[in-house]
């Protein structure tokens, strides 16, 4: 009987699970959330998070901070960094079929063991784009940004249009939909997902997201910060969400716009205004999507908010818009100074929104939409089809199982039972 079980096992009746690893080295998981949820439901996929520290010249996230975030989310993970021994896990030992990297920049991952170059030697390396852009990245250091994609197998982008924005390796870009917004687009009625509710203490909510550079040419923070402070003080029935980038305060000091003491005073003043809420956690999109109006410099969030169909005010910086950006901006109101800002906000607060229908028509440019699947489900299907060994094996398994006699099916179930016991006792591995 044992030989029959072994023969059945050797004929690949037991399927190999698709072994996928997703590296987390920032304080955000919004491009992974629905993917993790769907993968955990799929018996053919083994999806595992790997946590490592984040490296950046301006900021760093420790492994402890990242692990705590993962625990708070209830996500299972493996530590890719041993703090005591200052050593990194070599993913090659785990035989991955695919590895997702959270950002395309190898310089943000301290160890070369987590570089796209090294990983591409033995597995497929993927990246999910974490935001579309409305500008041309033709200035340093961004003019060379996409050379980082050389070693990636595929980069999954938000829309069909987005794949043509990359002049270096657009053949690697596969449109799947706006993964970061998948939860809001497709899981609103899913009881497993919880969403922040709109603050009903206020009549209206305005979200403001300036760039983090600080200077007037690259950001409108300095131009409008006093305006929004005064607006909040004079309109206590309106909540201002200040979407604060983690680098903006340090950047103001670094560029000698403020001393550290002056920067501390400024942000403390903002905190004291009761109807200004500083938003800086990784669930910031939930807060923003509850807003009635979005105001911002160039950023991916300004595109994402268009999915709500609600009004947007764009504040230009000294950058060149891409053709995609110019197209998207047709559904936004453009203001260039405080006077225009005040007029436009007050007009929109009265629900006088002339561009709403235009924004609705722009949504297919922002995200690909699948009528019968969520974006995460669509991506998992792609991953299965990408992996030839998994695809061929699954076909073989289905064929073999369909050809099994009733007697062999019983034998197979018995083998599964004893195999589980033997593995639990460590007799077989």
C-alpha positions in Angstrom: 0.0 0.0 0.0 2.9 2.4 0.8 4.3 2.0 -2.7 1.0 2.9 -4.2 0.9 6.1 -2.1 4.4 6.9 -3.1 3.6 6.3 -6.7 0.6 8.6 -6.5 2.8 11.2 -4.8 5.5 10.9 -7.4 3.0 11.4 -10.2 2.5 14.9 -8.9 -1.1 14.5 -7.7 -0.2 16.9 -4.9 0.2 20.3 -6.5 3.1 22.6 -5.7 1.9 26.0 -4.4 3.0 29.1 -6.2 5.6 30.6 -3.9 5.3 34.4 -3.9 7.1 36.8 -1.6 6.4 40.5 -1.1 9.1 42.7 0.4 7.9 45.5 2.7 10.4 48.2 3.6 8.2 51.3 3.9 5.4 52.2 6.3 2.8 51.5 3.6 1.2 48.3 2.3 -1.6 49.8 0.2 -0.4 48.2 -3.1 -0.4 44.8 -1.4 -3.6 44.8 0.8 -6.1 43.3 -1.6 -3.5 41.1 -3.2 -2.7 39.6 0.2 -6.4 39.1 1.0 -7.0 37.3 -2.3 -3.8 35.2 -2.2 -4.6 33.9 1.3 -7.9 32.6 0.0 -6.3 30.7 -2.9 -5.1 27.2 -1.9 -2.7 27.2 -4.9 -0.7 30.2 -3.7 1.7 30.7 -0.8 2.0 34.5 -0.3 4.5 35.7 2.3 5.6 39.2 3.4 9.3 39.8 4.0 10.1 42.8 6.2 13.4 44.7 5.9 14.6 48.2 7.0 14.1 51.2 4.7 17.1 53.3 3.6 16.9 56.9 2.3 19.2 59.8 2.7 16.5 61.8 4.4 14.6 59.2 6.5 14.8 55.6 7.6 12.3 53.2 9.0 13.6 50.6 11.4 12.7 46.9 11.2 10.9 47.3 14.5 8.6 50.1 13.2 7.7 48.0 10.1 7.1 44.8 12.0 4.8 46.7 14.4 2.8 48.0 11.5 2.5 44.5 10.1 1.3 43.2 13.5 -1.2 45.9 13.8 -2.6 45.0 10.4 -2.7 41.3 11.4 -0.4 40.4 8.5 1.8 37.3 8.7 5.4 38.0 7.8 9.0 36.8 8.0 11.8 39.1 9.1 14.3 39.5 6.3 16.7 41.3 8.6 18.3 39.9 11.8 19.1 42.9 13.9 21.2 41.1 16.4 23.6 39.6 13.8 23.2 42.5 11.3 22.4 39.9 8.6 19.9 39.6 5.8 17.9 36.6 4.6 18.9 35.2 1.3 15.6 34.7 -0.5 17.2 32.2 -2.9 17.1 29.6 -0.1 13.3 29.9 0.0 12.9 28.9 -3.7 10.6 31.8 -4.7 8.6 31.7 -7.9 8.2 35.5 -7.7 9.3 38.4 -5.6 7.5 41.7 -5.4 9.6 44.8 -4.5 7.7 47.7 -3.0 9.7 50.4 -4.8 11.9 50.2 -8.0 14.9 51.8 -6.3 17.5 49.3 -5.2 19.3 52.0 -3.2 16.4 52.0 -0.7 17.1 48.4 0.2 20.4 48.3 2.2 21.4 44.8 1.3 22.2 43.7 -2.2 20.4 40.4 -1.4 17.2 42.4 -1.9 18.2 44.2 -5.1 16.3 43.6 -8.3 19.6 42.7 -9.9 20.4 39.9 -7.5 16.9 38.6 -7.3 16.5 38.4 -11.1 19.2 35.8 -11.2 16.9 33.1 -9.8 13.3 34.3 -9.8 10.8 36.6 -11.5 10.9 40.2 -10.0 7.8 42.3 -10.0 6.8 45.8 -9.0 3.3 47.3 -8.6 3.3 51.0 -9.5 2.2 53.0 -6.5 0.9 56.0 -8.3 0.4 57.7 -11.7 1.9 61.1 -12.4 0.8 64.1 -14.4 4.3 65.5 -15.1 7.3 64.7 -17.3 10.1 63.2 -15.3 12.8 65.0 -17.4 14.8 66.6 -14.5 17.5 65.1 -12.2 17.4 62.7 -10.5 14.1 61.5 -12.0 15.3 61.6 -15.6 17.2 58.4 -15.0 14.6 56.9 -12.7 13.4 54.1 -14.9 16.8 52.6 -15.6 16.1 51.0 -12.2 13.5 48.8 -13.9 16.1 47.0 -16.0 16.1 43.8 -13.9 12.3 43.7 -13.3 10.4 41.0 -15.1 7.2 43.1 -15.1 6.0 46.4 -13.7 2.2 46.4 -13.2 0.8 49.8 -14.0 -2.6 51.5 -13.4 -3.9 51.8 -16.9 -3.2 51.0 -20.6 -2.1 54.6 -21.0 0.4 54.5 -18.2 2.5 51.8 -19.9 3.4 54.2 -22.7 4.7 56.9 -20.3 8.0 55.0 -19.9 10.5 55.6 -22.7 13.1 53.1 -21.5 11.2 49.8 -21.0 7.5 50.3 -21.7 7.5 46.7 -22.9 7.7 45.6 -19.3 4.7 47.6 -18.2 1.5 45.5 -17.9 -1.7 47.4 -17.2 -3.8 45.8 -14.5 -5.7 48.7 -12.8 -5.0 51.1 -9.9 -4.0 48.5 -7.3 -3.6 51.1 -4.5 -7.3 52.0 -5.0 -8.6 48.4 -5.5 -10.0 48.4 -2.0 -12.1 51.5 -2.6 -13.2 50.4 -6.1 -14.0 46.8 -5.5 -14.2 46.0 -1.8 -16.5 48.6 -0.3 -19.3 46.0 0.3 -16.8 43.4 1.6 -17.3 42.8 5.3 -13.7 41.8 5.7 -12.6 45.3 5.0 -13.1 48.2 7.3 -13.2 51.8 6.1 -12.9 55.1 8.0 -16.2 57.0 8.1 -16.5 60.6 7.2 -16.4 63.1 10.1 -20.0 64.2 10.5 -19.2 67.0 13.0 -18.4 69.2 10.0 -20.5 70.4 7.1 -17.7 69.9 4.6 -14.2 68.4 4.4 -11.3 69.8 2.3 -8.1 67.8 1.8 -4.9 69.7 1.0 -1.7 68.0 -0.1 1.3 70.2 -1.0 4.5 68.7 -2.3 7.1 68.1 0.4 10.1 70.0 -1.1 9.2 73.3 0.6 10.4 75.9 -1.9 7.9 77.9 -3.9 9.1 76.5 -7.3 8.6 72.9 -6.3 5.8 73.1 -3.7 2.9 75.4 -2.8 3.2 74.7 0.9 4.7 78.2 1.7 2.2 80.0 -0.6 -0.9 78.6 1.0 -0.1 77.5 4.6 -1.2 80.8 6.2 -4.3 80.9 4.0 -5.5 77.5 5.2 -4.7 78.3 8.8 -6.8 81.5 8.6 -9.5 79.7 6.5 -9.9 77.0 9.2 -10.0 79.6 12.0 -12.8 81.6 10.2 -14.8 78.5 9.0 -15.1 76.2 12.0 -17.8 74.2 10.3 -15.3 73.0 7.7 -12.6 70.4 8.4 -9.2 70.8 6.7 -7.2 67.6 6.2 -3.5 68.6 5.9 -1.9 65.6 4.2 1.6 65.9 5.6 4.5 64.2 3.9 7.0 62.7 6.5 9.8 64.7 4.9 8.4 68.1 4.6 9.4 69.4 8.1 13.0 68.3 7.7 13.1 69.6 4.1 12.1 73.1 5.3 15.0 73.1 7.7 17.5 71.5 5.3 16.8 74.2 2.7 17.2 76.8 5.4 13.7 78.1 4.9 13.1 77.7 8.6 15.3 76.9 11.6 14.3 73.7 13.4 12.8 75.9 16.2 10.7 77.9 13.7 9.6 74.7 12.0 8.5 73.2 15.3 6.6 76.4 16.2 4.8 76.4 12.8 3.7 72.7 13.0 2.6 73.1 16.6 0.5 76.1 15.6 -1.2 73.9 13.0 -1.9 71.2 15.5 -3.6 73.6 17.8 -6.3 74.5 15.3 -9.1 72.1 16.1 -10.5 71.8 12.6 -7.2 71.1 10.9 -6.4 67.4 11.0 -2.8 66.4 10.2 -2.9 63.1 8.2 0.3 61.2 7.9 -0.4 57.5 8.4 -0.6 54.8 5.7 -4.4 54.9 5.6 -4.4 58.5 4.4 -6.3 57.6 1.3 -9.3 56.6 3.4 -9.3 60.1 4.9 -8.8 61.8 1.5 -11.6 59.8 -0.2 -14.0 61.1 2.5 -13.2 64.7 1.6 -15.6 66.8 -0.4 -12.8 68.7 -2.2 -9.2 67.9 -2.9 -6.5 70.6 -3.3 -3.0 69.7 -4.3 0.3 70.1 -6.1 1.3 67.4 -8.6 1.1 64.0 -7.0 -0.4 60.6 -7.6 -3.2 61.4 -5.0 -4.7 64.1 -7.2 -5.3 61.4 -9.9 -6.6 58.9 -7.4 -9.1 61.4 -6.0 -10.6 61.8 -9.4 -11.9 58.2 -9.0 -14.4 59.7 -6.4 -15.7 62.1 -9.1 -15.6 64.9 -6.6 -14.0 68.4 -7.4 -10.3 68.9 -7.5 -8.2 72.1 -7.4 -4.7 71.8 -8.9 -2.0 74.3 -7.7 0.7 74.3 -10.4 4.5 74.1 -9.6 7.5 74.8 -11.9 7.2 71.4 -13.7 6.3 70.3 -17.2 3.0 68.4 -17.5 3.0 65.2 -19.6 0.4 64.8 -22.3 -1.4 62.4 -19.9 -1.3 65.1 -17.2 -2.7 67.7 -19.5 -5.6 65.4 -20.4 -6.4 64.6 -16.8 -6.2 68.2 -15.8 -9.2 69.0 -18.0 -11.3 67.7 -15.1 -9.6 69.9 -12.5 -9.8 73.6 -11.5 -6.5 75.4 -11.7 -5.6 78.2 -9.3 -2.4 80.3 -9.2 -2.8 82.5 -6.1 -4.6 83.1 -2.9 -7.4 85.2 -4.4 -8.2 82.6 -7.0 -8.0 79.9 -4.3 -10.6 81.7 -2.1 -13.0 82.2 -5.0 -12.8 78.7 -6.2 -13.2 77.0 -2.8 -16.2 79.1 -1.9 -17.8 78.3 -5.3 -17.3 74.6 -4.9 -18.6 74.6 -1.3 -21.9 75.7 -2.8 -21.8 72.6 -5.0 -21.2 74.6 -8.1 -19.1 72.0 -10.0 -19.0 72.5 -13.8 -16.3 69.8 -14.5 -18.0 66.8 -12.9 -19.0 65.1 -16.1 -15.6 65.6 -17.6 -14.0 63.8 -14.6 -16.4 60.9 -15.0 -15.1 60.5 -18.6 -11.5 60.5 -17.4 -11.8 57.4 -15.2 -10.9 54.8 -17.9 -7.7 56.7 -18.4 -6.8 56.4 -14.7 -7.5 52.7 -14.1 -8.2 49.6 -16.1 -11.5 48.1 -15.0 -12.4 44.4 -15.0 -16.1 43.7 -15.1 -15.9 40.3 -13.4 -12.8 40.6 -11.2 -11.1 42.8 -8.7 -7.7 44.1 -9.6 -6.0 41.7 -7.1 -7.9 38.7 -8.6 -6.9 39.8 -12.1 -3.2 40.1 -11.1 -3.2 36.7 -9.4 -4.5 35.1 -12.6 -1.7 36.8 -14.5 0.9 35.5 -12.1 -0.4 31.9 -12.5 -0.2 32.2 -16.3 3.3 33.8 -16.0 4.6 30.8 -14.2 4.9 28.0 -16.8 5.9 25.3 -14.4 2.8 26.1 -12.2 0.5 26.3 -15.3 1.8 23.0 -16.8 1.7 21.3 -13.4 -1.9 22.4 -12.7 -3.0 21.1 -16.1 -1.2 17.8 -15.4 -2.8 17.5 -12.0 -6.3 18.1 -13.4 -5.8 15.5 -16.1 -4.4 12.9 -13.7 -7.1 13.5 -11.1 -9.9 13.2 -13.7 -8.4 9.8 -14.8 -8.1 8.4 -11.3 -10.4 5.5 -10.6 -12.6 5.6 -7.5 -10.2 3.2 -5.8 -7.2 5.4 -6.4 -9.1 8.5 -5.1 -9.6 6.6 -1.8 -5.9 5.7 -1.8 -5.0 9.3 -2.4 -7.0 10.5 0.5 -5.5 7.9 2.8 -2.0 8.9 1.6 -2.8 12.6 2.4 -3.8 11.6 5.9 -0.6 9.6 6.7 1.6 12.1 4.9 0.3 14.8 7.2 1.0 12.7 10.3 4.5 11.7 9.2 5.5 15.3 8.4 4.2 16.5 11.7 6.4 13.9 13.5 9.4 14.9 11.4 9.8 11.5 9.8 9.5 13.0 6.4 10.1 16.6 5.3 
